Amino acid sequence: MSSSPRIVVTGGHGFIGSHLAERLVTTGADVTVFDAGALPPTLDLLRRHAQHVSGDVRDPDRLAEAITPRTDLVFHLAATVGVDTYLHRPLDVIDVNFTGTQRVLERAARVGARVVVASTSEIFGKNPAVPWREDADRVLGPTNVQRWCYSTSKALAEHLTFGFVQQHQVSACVVRYFNIYGPRQRPAYVISRSVHRALNGRPPVVYDQGSQTRSFTYVTDAVEGTVLAGAYDRAAAPAFNIGSMRETTIGDAVAMVTAVIGGGGSTLAVDTNGQLGAGYQDLPRRIPDATRARLLLGWSAETDLRDGIARTVEWARANPWWLATDDSGAGR
Ligand SMILES: NC(=O)c1ccc[n+]([C@@H]2O[C@H](COP(=O)([O-])OP(=O)(O)OC[C@H]3O[C@@H](n4cnc5c(N)ncnc54)[C@H](O)[C@@H]3O)[C@@H](O)[C@H]2O)c1
């Protein structure tokens, strides 16, 4: 009989989920990937060494195919993400992120599996007092501005998680990711979009002068923090900020991309108010205090931004299918 842990990754065909599932497979876990979307090309390791259950995370019957009484641990990453989606399809964002998380937690409660729920730095909204500790306040805009629906949907997913811990004794915790980047990411975010555009011979876009700051976190670092959170099986269910504490302006990050790729280094300046409308509201700074993850999990983001960008560019050059994907989503 195999003693490998039985692990389910929802959203395991997505950007972070596929890196996580690969990491789990290579360390000997028995992995089942649950996703509504297709497995990206070239992921032969996952194709061969993981089970794949196709379905909508809101569908309890499909979920029961993946999360069984033998499941030890569920990483719940399936979600509707991206600025383009939350501006244009807010109902999908709210329903998938809330109902999907509820279904996963219900199923986990039924079979006795532990759950790690993926959340986001967006839950802090526009709280100006960075760096944000896990217990920092949420400061949001009005509900008629769809820009905040993703933040609210993920915060509700967190409330659900802590509610299931309290009322149904589910073992669970939350990981809040901060600007994860790396190979395979949809070209709708600062780094991935800049790499995609520059390698396709188009200038990377810089929104509103690029003076906003972020804490760019390489995907394998995020995966490591997630795996450690999965192993942190304590009665109290904490949230962990999983993000680099190094603050970088978006302008500097885009300049690093163009420097790594070479060429002219020109950029395209965009005024978000004019192009994306008033529903789009940017944050001047988004920085975590990741001390809790360091103290309780022994985790910190190790990858230097320039190294992470270089690895992403190298991967992109070797994957023409990704360079040919559509980057029309106006994401960050
Ligand atoms: N990438 C980041 O910087 C970042 C930052 C903060 C939080 N997160 C969170 O991390 C998780 C993974 O994000 P990602 O960047 O890998 O996104 P992604 O879009 O690449 O992956 C999400 C996956 O979920 C699947 N999915 C969507 N709706 C589904 C549904 N109804 N049923 C089943 N599967 C569904 C998609 O097919 C996709 O494979 C999400 O929960 C997201 O909110 C990501």
The ligand as a Gaussian input file, in Angstrom:
#p B3LYP/6-31G(d) Opt

LIG

0 1
 N       -1.045000      35.114000      -9.882000
 C       -1.064000      35.942000      -8.848000
 O       -0.250000      36.878000      -8.763000
 C       -2.074000      35.789000      -7.748000
 C       -2.111000      36.787000      -6.770000
 C       -3.028000      36.654000      -5.743000
 C       -3.844000      35.544000      -5.663000
 N       -3.797000      34.588000      -6.619000
 C       -4.702000      33.442000      -6.453000
 O       -3.991000      32.248000      -6.772000
 C       -4.868000      31.308000      -7.383000
 C       -4.287000      30.862000      -8.698000
 O       -4.127000      32.000000      -9.540000
 P       -3.392000      31.900000     -10.956000
 O       -2.647000      33.161000     -11.137000
 O       -2.690000      30.606000     -11.060000
 O       -4.646000      31.955000     -11.925000
 P       -5.003000      31.103000     -13.227000
 O       -6.129000      31.801000     -13.889000
 O       -3.775000      30.822000     -14.023000
 O       -5.507000      29.716000     -12.634000
 C       -6.812000      29.525000     -12.149000
 C       -7.278000      28.167000     -12.597000
 O       -8.596000      27.973000     -12.065000
 C       -9.377000      27.355000     -13.059000
 N      -10.777000      27.692000     -12.842000
 C      -11.362000      28.916000     -12.974000
 N      -12.659000      28.840000     -12.713000
 C      -12.915000      27.544000     -12.403000
 C      -14.088000      26.837000     -12.045000
 N      -15.286000      27.451000     -11.952000
 N      -13.988000      25.511000     -11.801000
 C      -12.791000      24.873000     -11.901000
 N      -11.656000      25.488000     -12.250000
 C      -11.715000      26.810000     -12.496000
 C       -8.874000      27.920000     -14.386000
 O       -9.204000      27.057000     -15.485000
 C       -7.376000      28.022000     -14.124000
 O       -6.690000      26.849000     -14.565000
 C       -6.230000      32.001000      -7.493000
 O       -7.021000      31.577000      -6.418000
 C       -5.896000      33.472000      -7.390000
 O       -6.966000      34.206000      -6.863000
 C       -2.935000      34.689000      -7.665000

